[in-house]
C-alpha cells in the first residue's frame, strides 16, 4: 500500500500513470526538479485530497487528475500554459479552481464531470483558447475574470456561452 512518495533529485519527469489508482495516497508534494508529469500520472487516486505541484510545470497533462474524486481544490502553478483534455475529468469534489494568468489554452472536457465545481477564477486578461464549451461543466455558477476584461470574454469563441456567469474582480 503506497502511502508516501519520495522523489530523487535527479528525476525530472513522472511517467504515464505512474501513481494511477494509488488509493492509499491522500497527499503528495511534487518537487521542483520535476519538469513534466505524463498522461494520467496521478489519476484515479480516490483518496487524494491535496497535491502540491512544482512551479516548473508548464502543462497539466491529459487526464492528469482524472477521477481524483476527493480533490476539493487545486492550486495550479503560475507557469502553466496549457490544461489538456480530461485533465480534471470526474473530479467530483473539486469545488473551485484558479486558472493562472499564463494559461493560453484549455482543451476539451478539461473540467467535465466536475459536479461540485461552482467557481472558477481566471487570472488571464486575454481569454485562453477554450477548445469547446464542454471543457467547463454546466454547474459552474461564477467565473471570476480580471477587471476590464468582460467584453473580451463575452465575445471570445466558446467563452461567450458563459457570458451570464462572468464576474469581474
Secondary structure, DSSP 8 states (H G I E B T S, - for coil): --------TT--EE-TTTTTT-TT--EEE--TT--EE-TTTTTT-TT--EEE--TT--EE-TTSSTT-TT--EEE--TT--EE-TTTTTT-TT--EEEE-TT--EE-TTTTTT-TT--EEEE--SS--EES-GGGS-TT--EEEE-TT-HHHHHHSTTGGGGGGGEEE-
